[in-house]
Amino acid sequence: MYLVGAGPGDSELLTKKAERIIKGADVILYDQLVGDEIVKLFPANATQIDVGKHAGYHKYEQDKINQMLVKYAKEGKVVVRVKGGDPYLFGRGGEEVEALAASGIEVDVTPGITSAIAAPAYAGIPVTHRDYASMVTFVTGHEAVKDMSALDWSLLAKMEGTLVILMGVKQLEHNVNALITHGKDPKTPVAIIEKGTTKEQRVTIGTLRNIVEVAKKANVKPPAIVVVGDVVRLRETLGRRE
């Protein structure tokens, strides 16, 4: 049984090990964020099951996915679970490996390049820079507001460096307001990167004060990540011309 990170979307960022494992699969369960170019690399004779979760719609609940992984693995198939980015960074990979381990199934985990670093890089934004940020913090912005208590926004607002919010579009207004309310400078630069590292990548720039309005006008849609911090200023110098 294999758990594989497919990277952020650009098929050339798929690791050699990940590609080798995928090509030897009998059964592949894959997520929405894997991307069409990587799905095209799946062997034609493999059973391919799209278990991706979309906003407001889950083809399969997580428990069902876990059960499917266990079932196919116990049948003696070469099962490959393919996830976008890195499976252990807000990818629920740890939960799936726990379920497999509980059934006595050994899992080989192949890390993937995370969009949290790759998407900003493609947008000309290094998440750390000696002159701008000596630390970076990754959080998920995907949960419903009622479940956001796990994030200490007062602490996040006080922290120096770069804040990267994965899956941060749906709760953008809530997250921005929380940062400003807890003391983050409203003039802090913000970048929203849609479909990072793919041909459809789009970058929207603003500040905490205006990013919600700017994003609405630009009709920003997920999947996207939000980068908050002075490193966003470097896009003017380092960014690719889109």
KOLPABA-491387 format. One line per 8 residues: their letters; for each residue x, y, z of N, C-alpha, C, CB. Coordinates in Angstrom, 3 decimals. Glycine has a CB too. Example, Ala and Ser with C-alpha at 12.3 -4.5 7.8 and 13.67 -1.06 7.14 Angstrom:
2
AS = 13.190 -5.690 7.800 12.300 -4.500 7.800 13.200 -3.300 7.800 11.308 -4.473 9.046 ~ 12.850 -2.250 7.080 13.670 -1.060 7.140 12.900 0.030 7.870 14.084 -0.598 5.725
***
This chain:
242
MYLVGAGP = 0.859 -1.189 0.000 0.000 0.000 0.000 0.893 1.236 0.000 -0.971 0.007 1.237 ~ 0.573 2.185 -0.893 1.391 3.387 -1.032 0.528 4.635 -0.871 2.109 3.402 -2.398 ~ 1.066 5.607 -0.147 0.478 6.941 -0.043 1.446 7.896 -0.727 0.210 7.359 1.465 ~ 0.965 8.573 -1.772 1.855 9.356 -2.631 1.384 10.801 -2.718 1.933 8.738 -4.037 ~ 2.320 11.732 -2.543 2.053 13.137 -2.786 2.356 13.463 -4.231 2.874 14.028 -1.844 ~ 1.369 14.046 -4.940 1.521 14.317 -6.369 2.088 15.696 -6.657 0.198 14.172 -7.056 ~ 2.304 16.502 -5.615 2.792 17.848 -5.841 1.647 18.814 -6.109 3.771 17.862 -6.998 ~ 1.966 20.067 -6.452 0.966 21.124 -6.496 0.179 21.254 -7.794 1.620 22.390 -6.229
GDSELLTK = 0.499 20.485 -8.819 -0.265 20.567 -10.065 0.557 20.461 -11.322 -1.007 21.828 -10.100 ~ 1.707 21.103 -11.368 2.615 20.989 -12.505 3.125 19.548 -12.552 3.805 22.016 -12.397 ~ 2.860 18.857 -13.643 3.230 17.436 -13.724 4.734 17.221 -13.631 2.715 16.836 -15.020 ~ 5.518 18.243 -13.977 6.969 18.100 -13.894 7.474 18.193 -12.451 7.646 19.164 -14.749 ~ 6.599 18.559 -11.526 6.972 18.583 -10.113 6.631 17.274 -9.405 6.281 19.739 -9.414 ~ 6.089 16.322 -10.130 5.891 14.980 -9.591 7.258 14.318 -9.440 4.950 14.129 -10.511 ~ 7.547 13.751 -8.275 8.870 13.157 -8.068 9.028 11.865 -8.866 9.104 12.885 -6.578 ~ 10.263 11.495 -9.128 10.541 10.254 -9.854 9.989 9.049 -9.105 12.050 10.088 -10.076
KAERIIKG = 10.140 9.057 -7.784 9.637 7.932 -6.996 8.125 7.844 -7.094 10.065 8.064 -5.529 ~ 7.451 8.993 -6.991 5.994 8.997 -7.081 5.534 8.448 -8.432 5.446 10.418 -6.869 ~ 6.184 8.880 -9.505 5.803 8.408 -10.842 6.017 6.906 -10.983 6.603 9.151 -11.919 ~ 7.140 6.415 -10.452 7.421 4.968 -10.532 6.348 4.164 -9.805 8.812 4.649 -9.934 ~ 5.967 4.620 -8.617 4.964 3.903 -7.839 3.613 3.929 -8.546 4.840 4.508 -6.436 ~ 3.234 5.092 -9.059 1.943 5.224 -9.747 1.874 4.293 -10.951 1.712 6.681 -10.193 ~ 2.961 4.202 -11.707 2.956 3.377 -12.918 2.855 1.881 -12.603 4.216 3.645 -13.732 ~ 3.145 1.493 -11.364 3.042 0.085 -10.982 1.766 -0.268 -10.253 4.192 -0.283 -10.133
ADVILYDQ = 0.798 0.660 -10.247 -0.409 0.469 -9.446 -1.425 -0.451 -10.115 -1.049 1.802 -9.163 ~ -2.126 -1.220 -9.293 -3.313 -1.963 -9.729 -4.573 -1.138 -9.487 -3.411 -3.319 -8.991 ~ -4.565 -0.396 -8.374 -5.715 0.426 -7.995 -5.193 1.797 -7.567 -6.553 -0.249 -6.843 ~ -5.801 2.868 -8.083 -5.419 4.228 -7.706 -6.653 4.963 -7.201 -4.774 4.986 -8.906 ~ -6.570 5.473 -5.990 -7.591 6.366 -5.457 -6.974 7.758 -5.413 -8.096 5.902 -4.028 ~ -7.587 8.711 -6.094 -6.944 10.013 -6.235 -7.899 11.150 -5.904 -6.408 10.183 -7.643 ~ -7.307 12.306 -5.584 -8.053 13.483 -5.166 -8.222 14.475 -6.307 -7.362 14.154 -3.995 ~ -9.120 15.419 -6.110 -9.406 16.468 -7.080 -8.169 17.285 -7.419 -10.492 17.378 -6.554
LVGDEIVK = -7.348 17.592 -6.408 -6.226 18.517 -6.591 -5.014 17.876 -7.265 -5.812 19.077 -5.259 ~ -5.099 16.605 -7.608 -3.975 15.947 -8.287 -3.725 16.597 -9.643 -4.248 14.432 -8.460 ~ -4.768 16.941 -10.355 -4.603 17.622 -11.636 -4.682 16.682 -12.826 -3.294 18.344 -11.661 ~ -5.246 17.187 -13.924 -5.475 16.365 -15.107 -4.192 15.832 -15.728 -6.229 17.154 -16.128 ~ -3.132 16.631 -15.720 -1.889 16.196 -16.364 -1.282 14.995 -15.659 -0.883 17.336 -16.395 ~ -1.438 14.935 -14.352 -0.908 13.795 -13.609 -1.844 12.592 -13.742 -0.709 14.161 -12.123 ~ -3.142 12.834 -13.776 -4.086 11.732 -13.986 -3.796 11.032 -15.319 -5.549 12.253 -13.956 ~ -3.361 11.789 -16.319 -3.034 11.199 -17.621 -1.875 10.205 -17.531 -2.688 12.298 -18.619
LFPANATQ = -1.075 10.306 -16.477 0.061 9.399 -16.304 -0.346 8.069 -15.678 1.122 10.059 -15.449 ~ -1.572 7.980 -15.183 -2.022 6.741 -14.546 -2.061 5.618 -15.577 -3.417 6.930 -13.894 ~ -1.616 4.407 -15.205 -1.657 3.291 -16.157 -3.091 2.951 -16.558 -0.977 2.055 -15.556 ~ -3.293 2.691 -17.841 -4.640 2.457 -18.365 -5.282 1.207 -17.778 -4.596 2.343 -19.872 ~ -4.462 0.234 -17.388 -5.015 -1.013 -16.873 -5.307 -0.959 -15.374 -4.066 -2.145 -17.160 ~ -5.024 0.173 -14.732 -5.284 0.295 -13.295 -6.731 0.740 -13.062 -4.294 1.300 -12.639 ~ -7.326 0.242 -11.989 -8.626 0.733 -11.556 -8.433 2.121 -10.971 -9.286 -0.231 -10.518 ~ -9.110 3.112 -11.556 -8.926 4.508 -11.137 -10.209 5.011 -10.500 -8.523 5.410 -12.341
IDVGKHAG = -10.102 5.462 -9.252 -11.276 5.911 -8.508 -11.050 7.340 -8.037 -11.569 4.973 -7.302 ~ -11.883 8.246 -8.542 -11.828 9.649 -8.140 -12.587 9.801 -6.826 -12.425 10.583 -9.248 ~ -11.849 10.088 -5.764 -12.475 10.261 -4.445 -12.346 11.711 -3.981 -11.832 9.306 -3.405 ~ -12.162 12.615 -4.933 -11.936 14.012 -4.611 -13.122 14.662 -3.935 -11.595 14.767 -5.846 ~ -12.804 15.594 -3.041 -13.823 16.353 -2.323 -13.908 17.748 -2.932 -13.502 16.427 -0.796 ~ -15.100 18.153 -3.296 -15.339 19.489 -3.815 -16.111 20.281 -2.771 -16.110 19.440 -5.164 ~ -16.073 21.607 -2.880 -16.781 22.442 -1.917 -18.261 22.085 -1.887 -16.598 23.929 -2.253 ~ -18.731 21.644 -0.728 -20.134 21.314 -0.554 -20.534 19.959 -1.110 -20.958 22.354 -1.185
YHKYEQDK = -19.579 19.203 -1.660 -19.910 17.898 -2.245 -18.742 16.940 -2.078 -20.277 18.040 -3.740 ~ -19.006 15.814 -1.439 -18.015 14.761 -1.276 -18.514 13.511 -1.986 -17.737 14.476 0.229 ~ -17.765 13.042 -2.960 -18.140 11.798 -3.633 -18.126 10.638 -2.648 -17.193 11.508 -4.811 ~ -17.135 10.641 -1.782 -17.016 9.624 -0.742 -16.606 10.314 0.554 -15.983 8.514 -1.144 ~ -17.249 9.962 1.646 -16.824 10.475 2.946 -15.501 9.814 3.331 -17.914 10.217 4.036 ~ -14.786 10.435 4.249 -13.457 9.945 4.599 -13.478 8.510 5.108 -12.839 10.841 5.639 ~ -14.459 8.164 5.909 -14.547 6.788 6.419 -14.674 5.783 5.281 -15.740 6.646 7.374 ~ -15.443 6.136 4.263 -15.605 5.246 3.114 -14.293 5.107 2.348 -16.711 5.765 2.182
INQMLVKY = -13.568 6.202 2.200 -12.264 6.137 1.529 -11.330 5.199 2.293 -11.633 7.553 1.411 ~ -11.312 5.348 3.613 -10.472 4.473 4.436 -10.845 3.006 4.227 -10.604 4.846 5.923 ~ -12.140 2.741 4.202 -12.604 1.368 4.015 -12.194 0.814 2.665 -14.109 1.298 4.161 ~ -12.268 1.650 1.632 -11.876 1.212 0.293 -10.387 0.885 0.230 -12.219 2.286 -0.738 ~ -9.584 1.711 0.865 -8.146 1.454 0.887 -7.839 0.122 1.552 -7.412 2.582 1.611 ~ -8.470 -0.118 2.683 -8.259 -1.372 3.411 -8.722 -2.560 2.564 -9.012 -1.349 4.767 ~ -9.888 -2.442 1.957 -10.468 -3.531 1.154 -9.538 -3.929 0.015 -11.838 -3.113 0.588 ~ -9.118 -2.961 -0.773 -8.271 -3.281 -1.930 -6.908 -3.804 -1.488 -8.091 -2.042 -2.821
AKEGKVVV = -6.356 -3.242 -0.419 -5.051 -3.715 0.070 -5.142 -5.158 0.531 -4.545 -2.828 1.220 ~ -6.241 -5.517 1.202 -6.408 -6.893 1.700 -6.664 -7.885 0.576 -7.552 -6.954 2.699 ~ -7.063 -7.373 -0.581 -7.243 -8.240 -1.754 -5.913 -8.546 -2.437 -8.200 -7.587 -2.755 ~ -4.840 -7.959 -1.915 -3.513 -8.213 -2.475 -3.158 -7.328 -3.650 -3.413 -9.628 -2.894 ~ -3.965 -6.291 -3.892 -3.690 -5.376 -4.993 -2.583 -4.379 -4.606 -4.979 -4.622 -5.396 ~ -1.888 -3.871 -5.619 -0.957 -2.763 -5.400 -1.796 -1.493 -5.394 0.183 -2.710 -6.509 ~ -2.048 -0.977 -4.203 -2.944 0.163 -4.040 -2.120 1.428 -3.854 -3.903 -0.050 -2.840 ~ -2.444 2.461 -4.626 -1.743 3.736 -4.522 -2.779 4.832 -4.242 -0.927 4.044 -5.832
RVKGGDPY = -2.629 5.472 -3.112 -3.479 6.606 -2.754 -2.727 7.873 -3.153 -3.841 6.606 -1.211 ~ -3.256 8.617 -4.120 -2.568 9.791 -4.656 -3.268 11.056 -4.177 -2.522 9.748 -6.206 ~ -2.496 11.930 -3.546 -3.032 13.182 -3.019 -2.276 14.369 -3.608 -2.952 13.203 -1.479 ~ -2.970 15.477 -3.773 -2.308 16.679 -4.233 -1.360 17.221 -3.177 -3.329 17.730 -4.611 ~ -0.310 17.904 -3.637 0.649 18.478 -2.692 1.382 17.410 -1.906 -0.054 19.417 -1.737 ~ 1.495 17.636 -0.604 2.092 16.648 0.293 0.978 16.053 1.146 3.213 17.288 1.189 ~ 0.906 14.723 1.237 -0.231 14.104 1.923 -0.294 14.361 3.423 -0.199 12.645 1.694 ~ 0.815 14.809 4.003 0.829 15.045 5.441 0.689 16.522 5.809 2.098 14.500 6.028
LFGRGGEE = 0.472 17.390 4.822 0.236 18.805 5.117 -1.220 19.123 4.779 1.223 19.734 4.311 ~ -2.077 19.064 5.785 -3.512 19.308 5.656 -4.157 18.412 4.597 -3.761 20.767 5.315 ~ -3.573 17.238 4.394 -4.096 16.330 3.378 -4.829 15.125 3.928 -2.992 15.863 2.524 ~ -4.954 15.026 5.243 -5.610 13.905 5.917 -4.906 12.575 5.660 -7.055 13.809 5.471 ~ -3.667 12.667 5.166 -2.901 11.447 4.949 -2.640 10.687 6.232 -1.598 11.770 4.286 ~ -2.396 11.413 7.307 -2.147 10.767 8.587 -3.332 9.940 9.046 -1.807 11.798 9.631 ~ -4.550 10.446 8.815 -5.750 9.706 9.196 -5.876 8.415 8.402 -6.994 10.568 8.993 ~ -5.547 8.481 7.116 -5.659 7.294 6.278 -4.626 6.237 6.658 -5.501 7.671 4.812
VEALAASG = -3.425 6.689 6.964 -2.392 5.737 7.378 -2.759 5.109 8.729 -1.010 6.438 7.464 ~ -3.358 5.901 9.621 -3.829 5.348 10.892 -4.844 4.230 10.670 -4.447 6.449 11.754 ~ -5.791 4.465 9.775 -6.819 3.468 9.497 -6.214 2.195 8.914 -7.863 4.038 8.540 ~ -5.254 2.379 8.012 -4.590 1.217 7.414 -3.762 0.455 8.450 -3.694 1.658 6.249 ~ -3.040 1.190 9.291 -2.232 0.555 10.326 -3.106 -0.236 11.290 -1.421 1.604 11.089 ~ -4.293 0.294 11.602 -5.213 -0.393 12.512 -5.686 -1.721 11.937 -6.413 0.494 12.817 ~ -5.624 -1.841 10.605 -6.005 -3.088 9.940 -4.795 -3.952 9.606 -6.783 -2.787 8.672 ~ -3.645 -3.566 10.134 -2.437 -4.357 9.939 -1.789 -4.194 8.584 -2.743 -5.774 10.148
IEVDVTPG = -2.074 -3.106 7.922 -1.538 -2.876 6.582 -0.391 -1.870 6.639 -2.648 -2.375 5.629 ~ 0.735 -2.248 6.093 1.915 -1.380 6.084 1.834 -0.410 4.914 3.217 -2.217 6.004 ~ 2.219 0.829 5.160 2.099 1.874 4.143 3.457 2.515 3.881 1.077 2.943 4.579 ~ 3.800 2.631 2.606 4.988 3.363 2.177 4.541 4.773 1.793 5.717 2.639 0.974 ~ 5.089 5.784 2.458 4.673 7.165 2.235 5.722 7.904 1.398 4.448 7.889 3.583 ~ 5.271 8.489 0.288 6.145 9.291 -0.569 5.719 10.751 -0.463 6.093 8.800 -2.054 ~ 6.540 11.602 0.119 6.170 13.025 0.237 6.012 13.678 -1.132 7.224 13.786 1.055 ~ 5.284 14.781 -1.148 5.133 15.553 -2.373 5.488 17.010 -2.126 3.704 15.436 -2.914
ITSAIAAP = 5.785 17.735 -3.176 6.050 19.166 -3.059 4.746 19.864 -2.714 6.665 19.743 -4.374 ~ 4.748 20.643 -1.646 3.526 21.297 -1.210 3.271 22.607 -1.937 3.581 21.543 0.267 ~ 2.006 22.863 -2.230 1.632 24.128 -2.868 1.918 25.321 -1.969 0.160 24.112 -3.246 ~ 2.026 25.081 -0.672 2.282 26.169 0.278 3.595 26.876 -0.008 2.291 25.637 1.699 ~ 4.524 26.176 -0.608 5.821 26.755 -0.973 5.931 26.932 -2.490 6.972 25.866 -0.457 ~ 5.444 25.934 -3.245 5.626 25.956 -4.696 4.802 27.033 -5.382 5.272 24.616 -5.273 ~ 3.538 27.196 -4.972 2.689 28.197 -5.623 3.231 29.615 -5.431 1.264 28.109 -5.080 ~ 3.612 30.008 -4.216 4.245 31.321 -4.074 5.524 31.445 -4.902 4.557 31.588 -2.613
AYAGIPVT = 6.320 30.388 -4.951 7.560 30.446 -5.727 7.271 30.721 -7.198 8.347 29.137 -5.581 ~ 6.275 30.048 -7.755 5.906 30.273 -9.147 5.364 31.679 -9.363 4.877 29.247 -9.590 ~ 4.840 32.265 -8.296 4.307 33.629 -8.384 5.364 34.690 -8.092 3.146 33.793 -7.424 ~ 6.599 34.265 -7.877 7.667 35.212 -7.580 7.690 35.654 -6.132 7.539 36.409 -8.457 ~ 7.179 34.796 -5.241 7.129 35.136 -3.812 7.840 34.058 -3.005 5.658 35.297 -3.328 ~ 9.060 34.314 -2.524 9.709 33.367 -1.619 9.066 33.481 -0.241 11.246 33.628 -1.539 ~ 8.708 32.352 0.365 7.995 32.448 1.644 8.907 32.923 2.778 7.387 31.093 2.006 ~ 10.210 32.781 2.598 11.161 33.400 3.527 12.188 34.186 2.726 11.860 32.327 4.422
HRDYASMV = 12.734 35.200 3.347 13.750 36.046 2.719 14.479 36.776 3.839 13.114 37.061 1.684 ~ 15.782 36.803 3.742 16.582 37.367 4.823 16.168 38.789 5.200 18.033 37.356 4.435 ~ 15.723 39.564 4.231 15.368 40.964 4.495 13.904 41.166 4.865 15.687 41.799 3.293 ~ 13.082 40.117 4.705 11.643 40.295 4.896 11.022 39.330 5.916 10.947 40.131 3.579 ~ 11.460 38.079 5.935 10.806 37.097 6.800 11.761 35.958 7.122 9.528 36.551 6.135 ~ 11.988 35.742 8.412 12.855 34.643 8.842 12.050 33.464 9.365 13.822 35.123 9.915 ~ 10.722 33.534 9.233 9.873 32.409 9.627 8.627 32.390 8.753 9.487 32.498 11.130 ~ 8.033 31.201 8.643 6.797 31.047 7.886 5.869 30.130 8.663 7.071 30.486 6.459
TFVTGHEA = 4.589 30.462 8.654 3.580 29.687 9.362 2.532 29.208 8.368 2.926 30.524 10.494 ~ 2.214 27.919 8.416 1.186 27.347 7.551 -0.061 27.035 8.374 1.707 26.070 6.842 ~ -1.215 27.483 7.903 -2.478 27.138 8.551 -3.484 26.775 7.463 -3.007 28.319 9.441 ~ -4.548 26.108 7.852 -5.628 25.804 6.925 -6.776 26.772 7.151 -6.104 24.346 7.090 ~ -7.317 27.260 6.053 -8.458 28.164 6.144 -9.737 27.497 5.694 -8.212 29.405 5.323 ~ -9.755 26.175 5.657 -10.836 25.419 5.031 -12.031 25.193 5.944 -10.320 24.099 4.566 ~ -11.808 25.148 7.256 -12.890 24.797 8.159 -13.967 25.866 8.191 -12.354 24.566 9.548 ~ -15.150 25.458 8.587 -16.233 26.409 8.801 -15.874 27.325 9.954 -17.566 25.680 9.077
VKDMSALD = -16.451 28.511 9.965 -16.126 29.500 10.987 -16.313 28.935 12.382 -16.980 30.743 10.812 ~ -17.358 28.151 12.588 -17.629 27.612 13.917 -16.531 26.668 14.405 -18.954 26.888 13.916 ~ -15.727 26.167 13.470 -14.656 25.243 13.837 -13.285 25.905 13.863 -14.633 24.085 12.880 ~ -13.240 27.233 13.692 -11.967 27.916 13.556 -11.285 28.203 14.894 -12.167 29.197 12.814 ~ -11.883 27.732 15.994 -11.314 28.010 17.308 -9.952 27.354 17.498 -12.260 27.543 18.391 ~ -9.654 26.374 16.644 -8.350 25.718 16.744 -7.219 26.659 16.345 -8.317 24.466 15.870 ~ -7.560 27.720 15.624 -6.555 28.691 15.216 -6.576 29.879 16.172 -6.797 29.155 13.760 ~ -5.417 30.195 16.708 -5.293 31.332 17.626 -4.932 32.562 16.804 -4.216 31.060 18.743
WSLLAKME = -5.955 33.313 16.370 -5.718 34.448 15.498 -4.982 35.579 16.202 -7.023 34.952 14.953 ~ -5.149 35.676 17.505 -4.414 36.706 18.241 -2.919 36.429 18.184 -4.890 36.774 19.706 ~ -2.549 35.156 18.252 -1.139 34.778 18.135 -0.651 34.959 16.703 -0.931 33.322 18.587 ~ -1.447 34.513 15.733 -1.044 34.630 14.332 -0.850 36.086 13.924 -2.081 33.971 13.427 ~ -1.694 36.970 14.455 -1.589 38.392 14.115 -0.317 39.021 14.655 -2.789 39.144 14.646 ~ 0.173 38.490 15.762 1.377 39.057 16.396 2.668 38.503 15.811 1.351 38.792 17.887 ~ 2.583 37.358 15.162 3.795 36.697 14.672 4.389 37.448 13.496 3.494 35.254 14.270 ~ 5.703 37.575 13.511 6.417 38.161 12.373 6.576 37.098 11.292 7.809 38.724 12.807
GTLVILMG = 6.965 37.517 10.126 7.209 36.553 9.059 6.009 36.395 8.150 7.583 35.217 9.641 ~ 5.972 35.260 7.462 4.970 35.002 6.430 3.903 34.056 6.956 5.625 34.417 5.167 ~ 2.655 34.365 6.642 1.537 33.482 6.956 0.975 32.948 5.639 0.431 34.231 7.787 ~ 0.936 31.623 5.515 0.368 30.990 4.329 -0.888 30.242 4.757 1.400 30.025 3.639 ~ -2.009 30.616 4.142 -3.289 29.990 4.459 -3.699 29.127 3.280 -4.383 31.054 4.783 ~ -3.682 27.820 3.476 -4.103 26.904 2.427 -5.617 26.789 2.429 -3.451 25.520 2.610 ~ -6.199 26.636 1.242 -7.659 26.525 1.108 -8.329 27.709 1.789 -8.173 25.192 1.715 ~ -7.803 28.900 1.520 -8.206 30.068 2.287 -9.211 30.988 1.633 -7.036 30.836 2.609
VKQLEHNV = -9.796 30.601 0.496 -10.684 31.524 -0.216 -12.059 31.616 0.431 -10.832 31.093 -1.662 ~ -12.635 30.476 0.775 -14.003 30.468 1.288 -14.154 31.328 2.541 -14.436 29.045 1.587 ~ -13.164 31.275 3.420 -13.225 32.016 4.674 -12.310 33.239 4.653 -12.851 31.108 5.837 ~ -12.036 33.768 3.447 -11.105 34.893 3.317 -11.525 36.074 4.188 -11.009 35.333 1.857 ~ -12.766 36.475 4.098 -13.213 37.652 4.845 -13.088 37.429 6.345 -14.661 37.995 4.486 ~ -13.486 36.263 6.804 -13.368 35.957 8.237 -11.914 36.003 8.686 -13.969 34.575 8.547 ~ -11.036 35.384 7.919 -9.624 35.308 8.301 -8.957 36.680 8.299 -8.878 34.373 7.361 ~ -9.250 37.470 7.273 -8.682 38.820 7.196 -9.166 39.677 8.362 -9.054 39.488 5.859
NALITHGK = -10.456 39.626 8.631 -11.005 40.398 9.751 -10.401 39.972 11.076 -12.519 40.248 9.806 ~ -10.168 38.665 11.231 -9.585 38.161 12.473 -8.169 38.698 12.665 -9.575 36.625 12.477 ~ -7.390 38.736 11.595 -6.021 39.251 11.689 -6.014 40.738 12.034 -5.270 39.015 10.372 ~ -6.853 41.506 11.351 -6.899 42.952 11.611 -7.416 43.234 13.021 -7.790 43.662 10.567 ~ -8.449 42.517 13.425 -9.028 42.704 14.760 -8.004 42.460 15.851 -10.219 41.777 14.958 ~ -7.114 41.518 15.610 -6.107 41.178 16.619 -4.796 41.931 16.423 -5.840 39.691 16.596 ~ -4.815 42.971 15.594 -3.676 43.886 15.573 -2.753 43.833 14.384 -2.893 43.658 16.731 ~ -3.043 42.987 13.395 -2.184 42.945 12.207 -2.371 44.232 11.405 -2.504 41.694 11.327
DPKTPVAI = -1.285 44.790 10.945 -1.329 46.039 10.182 -2.173 45.858 8.926 0.098 46.504 9.808 ~ -3.221 46.664 8.741 -4.064 46.536 7.546 -3.309 46.767 6.240 -5.209 47.505 7.630 ~ -2.151 47.397 6.311 -1.364 47.651 5.095 -0.489 46.449 4.713 -0.482 48.890 5.291 ~ -0.549 45.374 5.498 0.248 44.185 5.196 -0.124 43.626 3.825 0.048 43.109 6.284 ~ 0.861 43.383 2.946 0.560 42.863 1.608 -0.023 41.445 1.650 1.823 42.874 0.753 ~ -0.890 41.173 0.691 -1.533 39.864 0.567 -1.531 39.435 -0.895 -2.984 39.900 1.124 ~ -1.248 38.167 -1.125 -1.383 37.584 -2.465 -2.296 36.372 -2.389 0.006 37.188 -3.052 ~ -3.183 36.252 -3.358 -3.990 35.042 -3.505 -3.566 34.370 -4.804 -5.536 35.365 -3.502
IEKGTTKE = -3.180 33.113 -4.713 -2.662 32.393 -5.874 -3.624 31.255 -6.197 -1.213 31.851 -5.611 ~ -4.305 31.386 -7.332 -5.251 30.366 -7.777 -4.534 29.354 -8.683 -6.452 31.019 -8.525 ~ -4.887 28.085 -8.493 -4.379 27.006 -9.346 -2.866 27.098 -9.524 -5.067 27.043 -10.713 ~ -2.176 27.243 -8.414 -0.737 27.465 -8.427 0.048 26.404 -9.168 -0.240 27.549 -7.042 ~ 1.037 26.823 -9.912 1.996 26.035 -10.702 1.394 25.456 -11.979 2.546 24.908 -9.860 ~ 0.115 25.664 -12.232 -0.493 25.158 -13.457 -0.551 26.257 -14.513 -1.904 24.607 -13.176 ~ -0.977 25.895 -15.711 -1.100 26.873 -16.791 -2.182 27.903 -16.495 -1.403 26.169 -18.109 ~ -3.106 27.542 -15.596 -4.201 28.449 -15.245 -3.885 29.300 -14.015 -5.469 27.655 -15.001
QRVTIGTL = -2.642 29.269 -13.547 -2.304 30.042 -12.347 -2.652 31.518 -12.541 -0.804 29.888 -12.006 ~ -3.237 32.101 -11.483 -3.557 33.531 -11.500 -3.254 34.099 -10.122 -5.056 33.781 -11.896 ~ -2.675 35.288 -10.084 -2.273 35.915 -8.831 -3.025 37.232 -8.658 -0.739 36.150 -8.795 ~ -3.622 37.390 -7.495 -4.332 38.618 -7.150 -3.637 39.249 -5.954 -5.840 38.340 -6.842 ~ -3.315 40.525 -6.068 -2.528 41.216 -5.045 -3.368 42.306 -4.380 -1.244 41.824 -5.661 ~ -3.172 42.456 -3.061 -3.816 43.534 -2.323 -3.166 43.687 -0.967 -5.320 43.275 -2.171 ~ -3.912 44.244 -0.047 -3.477 44.352 1.345 -4.595 43.784 2.214 -3.141 45.846 1.740 ~ -4.299 43.602 3.489 -5.349 43.124 4.376 -6.567 44.045 4.335 -4.823 43.008 5.806
RNIVEVAK = -6.317 45.329 4.159 -7.421 46.295 4.159 -8.373 46.088 2.975 -6.867 47.717 4.131 ~ -7.827 45.741 1.801 -8.686 45.722 0.613 -8.789 44.378 -0.104 -8.196 46.726 -0.346 ~ -8.113 43.344 0.384 -8.027 42.099 -0.386 -9.379 41.433 -0.582 -7.089 41.135 0.296 ~ -10.283 41.557 0.369 -11.602 40.935 0.219 -12.337 41.557 -0.965 -12.438 41.091 1.517 ~ -12.317 42.883 -1.043 -12.968 43.584 -2.149 -12.273 43.280 -3.476 -12.975 45.097 -1.892 ~ -10.939 43.289 -3.455 -10.178 43.003 -4.673 -10.471 41.590 -5.172 -8.668 43.174 -4.420 ~ -10.533 40.641 -4.250 -10.788 39.246 -4.619 -12.189 39.081 -5.208 -10.619 38.330 -3.395 ~ -13.158 39.795 -4.655 -14.523 39.721 -5.195 -14.577 40.277 -6.608 -15.504 40.486 -4.295
KANVKPPA = -13.923 41.407 -6.827 -13.908 42.012 -8.156 -13.211 41.110 -9.177 -13.219 43.373 -8.106 ~ -12.190 40.401 -8.717 -11.437 39.515 -9.612 -12.084 38.141 -9.745 -10.010 39.359 -9.112 ~ -13.166 37.926 -8.991 -13.877 36.641 -9.013 -12.933 35.480 -8.700 -14.542 36.421 -10.383 ~ -12.174 35.652 -7.628 -11.226 34.619 -7.203 -11.978 33.365 -6.775 -10.334 35.133 -6.048 ~ -11.485 32.209 -7.227 -12.120 30.925 -6.930 -11.085 29.934 -6.401 -12.816 30.358 -8.190 ~ -11.512 28.989 -5.567 -10.614 27.914 -5.167 -10.394 26.964 -6.347 -11.184 27.148 -3.944 ~ -9.318 26.182 -6.332 -8.325 26.083 -5.261 -7.337 27.247 -5.301 -7.570 24.757 -5.361 ~ -7.041 27.767 -4.133 -6.117 28.898 -4.036 -5.509 28.937 -2.648 -6.834 30.232 -4.351
IVVVGDVV = -4.351 29.557 -2.563 -3.734 29.787 -1.262 -3.560 31.291 -1.074 -2.363 29.040 -1.142 ~ -3.501 31.684 0.177 -3.366 33.096 0.533 -2.023 33.281 1.240 -4.559 33.575 1.442 ~ -1.251 34.251 0.770 0.042 34.558 1.380 -0.042 35.957 1.981 1.212 34.458 0.333 ~ 0.264 36.053 3.278 0.201 37.329 3.991 1.591 37.666 4.510 -0.833 37.274 5.162 ~ 2.100 38.834 4.138 3.406 39.237 4.649 4.190 40.081 3.668 4.206 38.029 5.011 ~ 5.266 40.659 4.147 6.066 41.572 3.336 6.739 40.895 2.153 7.105 42.222 4.187 ~ 6.900 39.569 2.188 7.530 38.876 1.051 6.717 39.057 -0.226 7.692 37.376 1.356 ~ 5.430 39.369 -0.087 4.592 39.570 -1.274 5.124 40.724 -2.118 3.130 39.841 -0.865
RLRETLGR = 5.793 41.690 -1.493 6.351 42.837 -2.223 7.384 42.389 -3.263 6.995 43.833 -1.240 ~ 8.011 41.242 -3.030 9.056 40.774 -3.938 8.507 40.320 -5.285 9.821 39.643 -3.300 ~ 7.220 40.114 -5.372 6.638 39.689 -6.650 6.945 40.686 -7.761 5.123 39.516 -6.512 ~ 6.995 41.976 -7.419 7.268 42.991 -8.446 8.631 42.787 -9.095 7.192 44.391 -7.839 ~ 9.567 42.245 -8.322 10.932 42.020 -8.829 11.133 40.613 -9.351 11.947 42.297 -7.743 ~ 10.567 39.626 -8.633 10.851 38.229 -8.935 9.770 37.520 -9.734 11.071 37.497 -7.678 ~ 8.600 38.137 -9.854 7.477 37.461 -10.469 7.627 37.269 -11.963 6.238 38.211 -10.196 ~ 7.065 36.147 -12.436 6.991 35.912 -13.867 5.937 36.832 -14.470 6.668 34.428 -14.170
RE = 6.132 37.231 -15.685 5.151 38.073 -16.336 4.032 37.209 -16.885 5.796 38.909 -17.453 ~ 2.819 37.424 -16.397 1.693 36.557 -16.774 0.791 37.237 -17.793 0.876 36.168 -15.534
***
